[in-house]
Amino acid sequence: LAKCKTKAAYSAKLKQNRKLDLIKIKDHYEILMETPILLLIKTEAGEVIVHAHGELLFKKCNDVSLMEKVAEGIYEFGLN
């Protein structure tokens, strides 16, 4: 978990490149927007952009421990 280049959001990435199953993630979160390659979901850490290639962008959250918890949940659903 790290600040993205623009410092406007936090980014989470897997250590190894893996695809996320967006359909499985959709079953567990409120979907705000959906495209074939990404989801915008609502979580307890606010809005999160979930890219199919495995990157998560946390838009307006500064609570690192909460973002780590949410990221673990998203990866758990998307990688199974």
C-alpha positions, -999 to +999 in steps of 0.1 A: +000+000+000+015+033-011+006+068-021+001+069-059+023+092-080-001+121-079-004+118-041-042+120-045-050+084-036-034+052-021-026+023-044-024-014-034-008-039-057-001-076-054+036-087-052+030-109-082+009-099-112-024-117-110-058-111-125-088-104-103-122-120-109-144-089-109-176-110-110-167-126-077-159-092-062-192-078-074-211-103-052-196-088-020-197-050-025-220-022-036-211-014-072-210+023-081-196+018-117-187-012-138-166-016-170-151-048-185-117-040-169-126-023-136-151-018-108-158+013-086-170-002-053-182+013-020-164+000+011-159+010+047-128+028+035-148+048+009-147+044-028-122+019-043-113+014-079-106-023-086-086-030-117-088-065-132-050-065-134-049-064-096-044-028-086-067-011-061-070+027-058-084+041-025-098+075-034-104+095-002-090+075+027-060+081+049-064+052+074-037+028+063-048+000+085-084+002+073-072+002+037-050-028+043-080-047+058-103-037+029-076-047+003-072-081+020-109-087+017-111-076-020-081-098-029-095-127-009-128-126-030-111-118-063-083-144-062-104-174-052 
